[in-house]
Amino acid sequence: MRRVGALLAVLAVLAACGSATSATAPGTAKSTGGSTPAPQSVAPQTATPTRTDSPTPGPAATFPAGPLTIATLGDSLTEGQGDDSGLGYTGRLKVLVDAVRPGTKIANVGHSGWSSTDLVNGQNGEPSELTQAIAANPSVALVWIGSNDLWYLYEFGPEPMTTEAEQQDLATYEANIDKILHELTSRGIAVYVALLDDQSKRPVIANPPNPAEPAFPATTAADLVRMSLQVRAYNDVIRRKAAQYHATTVDFSDTTIFTDTATLYGDGNHPNGAGYDKIARIWLAALRLAL
């Protein structure tokens, strides 16, 4: 097993940046994530990305008239770490949706450092994000989870990594995604779930800002190759489960947001304000047919 002593350092990295939270027809909204930084302020008239594949228009039939309540579930990317303004993508998305549906509320229950298992079960006495999201009685839920599952697998898993460990991890992730989508869609909530980027290419690990003190010291070059394949398997799970539960996928798998320094915070891992601007617009593009 890898050095357990690295755990506290890695958890600190994951939590250090900033502070901050009836089923639908399946479809996919495609992200662009170009290299030009978006403006820090959010203007409704600039909300639409330059390119996106429209999701299947089924969600429009399930959105009630008037203001919406949107629950956002996930990890530090949902909590909004790396954004000095404190808005994250959720604060920016509220401005954009509120321009179309005045009075819209966003219940952000994202937690930095949480894995899909933590999202389902809670952590350190905090209730699960499912419990918190459902309590907000949302019409819509945005789910973006899996980054920490991958970090933890390759930082603290067996060395060298084994196929058996990866398969067990994938089975756990699939069970968690199934639970998340079942609990939300069974309550008539329109669910949008993010496809993950290949975080093995993020500068935090591919080109560390501080090579003398790497954020993930036990993750080897061989692990990065395997991580890249594992995230594809995660995305296959997301697509399959989204189709099963008639959720809509939102594609962050080919975005440059997490590799372009113009849209990254200094840690090389989380987006900055410009990155969160782009993220908010990608989510909006997925929602727009139903608005």
Secondary structure as GFF3:
##gff-version 3
##sequence-region A 1 291
A	DSSP	three_ten_helix	4	6	.	.	.	ID=ss1
A	DSSP	alpha_helix	7	15	.	.	.	ID=ss2
A	DSSP	beta_strand	28	30	.	.	.	ID=ss3
A	DSSP	three_ten_helix	44	46	.	.	.	ID=ss4
A	DSSP	three_ten_helix	58	61	.	.	.	ID=ss5
A	DSSP	beta_strand	69	74	.	.	.	ID=ss6
A	DSSP	alpha_helix	76	79	.	.	.	ID=ss7
A	DSSP	alpha_helix	88	98	.	.	.	ID=ss8
A	DSSP	beta_strand	105	108	.	.	.	ID=ss9
A	DSSP	alpha_helix	116	121	.	.	.	ID=ss10
A	DSSP	alpha_helix	129	135	.	.	.	ID=ss11
A	DSSP	beta_strand	140	144	.	.	.	ID=ss12
A	DSSP	alpha_helix	147	156	.	.	.	ID=ss13
A	DSSP	alpha_helix	163	185	.	.	.	ID=ss14
A	DSSP	beta_strand	190	195	.	.	.	ID=ss15
A	DSSP	three_ten_helix	199	201	.	.	.	ID=ss16
A	DSSP	alpha_helix	203	206	.	.	.	ID=ss17
A	DSSP	alpha_helix	221	245	.	.	.	ID=ss18
A	DSSP	beta_strand	248	251	.	.	.	ID=ss19
A	DSSP	three_ten_helix	261	263	.	.	.	ID=ss20
A	DSSP	alpha_helix	273	287	.	.	.	ID=ss21
A	DSSP	three_ten_helix	288	290	.	.	.	ID=ss22
###
